[in-house]
């Protein structure tokens, strides 16, 4: 009876780990969707920057500087999404909590 109970507990831990890994894979995929926003924003900013330079060529330095700063800020969102996805896939802290 005790051995059967221990086997059932081991199966529950394996199933719990599988559930955490599956949810982490889904979460990592959702985190990578965060890369869509910066891509759209940077494309829009580059288009508007080119439009601004076309209208006022003498302001090219200011326009490009502001555009690059905005692109850098927008890119951090995509990088944060990538970091979250990598943590969920390769260094998942939730799997360690399951053993406790």
For each residue, the residues with C-beta under 8 A, 3 or more apart:
1: 4 5
2: 5 6
3: 6 7
4: 1 7 8
5: 1 2 8 9
6: 2 3 9 10
7: 3 4 10 11
8: 4 5 11 12
9: 5 6 12 13
10: 6 7 13 14
11: 7 8 14 15
12: 8 9 15 16
13: 9 10 16 17 98 99
14: 10 11 17 18
15: 11 12 18 19
16: 12 13 19 20 98
17: 13 14 20 21 95 98
18: 14 15 21 22
19: 15 16 22 23
20: 16 17 23 24 92 94 95 98
21: 17 18 24 25 92 95
22: 18 19 25 26
23: 19 20 26 27
24: 20 21 27 28 88 89 92 94
25: 21 22 28 29 88 89
26: 22 23 29 30
27: 23 24 30 31 84 85 88
28: 24 25 31 32 84 85 86 88 89
29: 25 26 32 33 85
30: 26 27 33
31: 27 28 34 81 82 84 85 88
32: 28 29 35 81 82 85
33: 29 30 36 81
34: 31 37 38 77 78 80 81
35: 32 38 39 78 81 82
36: 33 39 40
37: 34 40 41 74 77 78
38: 34 35 41 42 74 75 77 78
39: 35 36 42 43 78
40: 36 37 43 44
41: 37 38 44 45 70 71 74
42: 38 39 45 46 71 74 75
43: 39 40 46 47
44: 40 41 47 48
45: 41 42 48 49 67 70 71 74
46: 42 43 49 50 67 71
47: 43 44 50 51
48: 44 45 51 52 67
49: 45 46 52 53 63 64 66 67
50: 46 47 53 54
51: 47 48 54 55
52: 48 49 55 56 59 63
53: 49 50 56 57 59 60 63 64
54: 50 51 57
55: 51 52
56: 52 53 59 60 63
57: 53 54 60
58:
59: 52 53 56 62 63
60: 53 56 57 63 64
61: 64 65
62: 59 65 66
63: 49 52 53 56 59 60 66 67
64: 49 53 60 61 67 68
65: 61 62 68 69
66: 49 62 63 69 70
67: 45 46 48 49 63 64 70 71
68: 64 65 71 72
69: 65 66 72 73
70: 41 45 66 67 73 74
71: 41 42 45 46 67 68 74 75
72: 68 69 75 76
73: 69 70 76
74: 37 38 41 42 45 70 71 77 78
75: 38 42 71 72 78 79
76: 72 73 79 80
77: 34 37 38 74 80 81
78: 34 35 37 38 39 74 75 81 82
79: 75 76 82 83
80: 34 76 77 83 84
81: 31 32 33 34 35 77 78 84 85
82: 31 32 35 78 79 85 86
83: 79 80 86 87
84: 27 28 31 80 81 87 88
85: 27 28 29 31 32 81 82 88 89
86: 28 82 83 89 90 91
87: 83 84 90 91 92 93
88: 24 25 27 28 31 84 85 92
89: 24 25 28 85 86 92
90: 86 87
91: 86 87
92: 20 21 24 87 88 89 95 96
93: 87 96 97
94: 20 24 97 98
95: 17 20 21 92 98 99
96: 92 93 99 100
97: 93 94 100
98: 13 16 17 20 94 95
99: 13 95 96
100: 96 97
